[in-house]
């Protein structure tokens, strides 16, 4: 999910949030960790240009924001503080290997689409 103005304007954020919470509620337990990505205005300007090009092709979704190592580390620390070590990772994107997650004491045992 793109947690910025472009994502809010071009995605159905409410339904994505609803689907996440519904999945956790059905499981009966879980944690949802939101990481606010710090972006500079130049990044926003370049993403606006990219969005304009995508719209020429008929695509009306905001360009993806890549998560950096700092974001990943903060999320891992939050999960560690919650005493969570084995994860069923709830995701709406393609499954990619999370190299280095073991170094945080975490193990992804399953990817769950929502």
N, C-alpha and C positions, 0 to 999 in steps of 0.2 A: 504494500500500500504506500502511496506517496503521501507523506504527511506534510504537505506544504500547500501553498495557494493553488498551484497548477493541478495538483492531485485532487484537491477539494473541488475545483471547478470542472474537472473532466472525468472524475470517477464517481461511482456510487458508494461513497464512504459509509453512509448509514447502513446499507445492506451488508457491506463487508464486516463492519463491527458487530452487527446483529448475528451474522453467521458464525463469527469467532466465539461470541459469548454463548450462543446456542450449543456449539460443539463442546465447549467446556462444561456447560450445565448438564448436557447429556452424559458426559463422562462422570460427573459427580465430584470432580476435583480438577485442579489445574491452576495455572498462573498465566496471565497475559502480561508481557513486558513491553511497554512502549518506550522507544528511544527517540528522543527529539534530535534529529540530525541538524547540526549547525552548518548552515550554508551561507556563503558570501553572496552579495548582490550580483557579482559578475557571473557566478554560477547560475543564478536565476535568469540573467539576461541570455546566457548561452542556451539554457533550457527553453526559453521562450522562442528563440530562433529555431531550435530543433522541433518544437511543437508546431511552429508555422510550417516547416517542411513536411512534417507528418500529416498535417491537415490537408496539404496539397495532394497527398496520396489517399485521402479519405479516412485517415486514422485520427480519432479524436480523444486519445488518451495521452496523459502527460508522460514525457520521457522518464524512464526509470531512474531513481536515485540509487546509486551503488552504495552499499554499506561498507564502511572502512573498518580496519582492525580495531580502532578505538571504540567504535560503536559496539562491536562484537564483544570486546573485553568488558565494557560496562554492563551489558546484558548478562554476561557470564557471572560477573560479580554479584549482580542482583539475585540470580538463580542460586548461587552458592549461599548467599545470606538467607535465602528462604529454605535452605537445606534440601535443595532439589539437585539430584545428580543424574538420574536417568530420565530421558526426555522422549515423549512422543511429540515430535515437532509439528505443530499446526502451521500449515503453509498454503499460500495461494499461488506460489510460483514454482518453477521447475526445481526439482530436487538436485542440489549440488552438494558435493562432499564438503563438510565443515572441517577442514584441516586444522589441527591444533586445538580442537575443542577438548580433547582429552587432557591437555595441559591445564585446563581450568577445572578438572575433576568432573567433567560432564560427559555423558554418553547418549547419543541419539539412538534409540532402539527402534523407532519407527517414524516415518513421515506420514502425516495425516492431512489430506487435502480438505479444504472447506469451500 
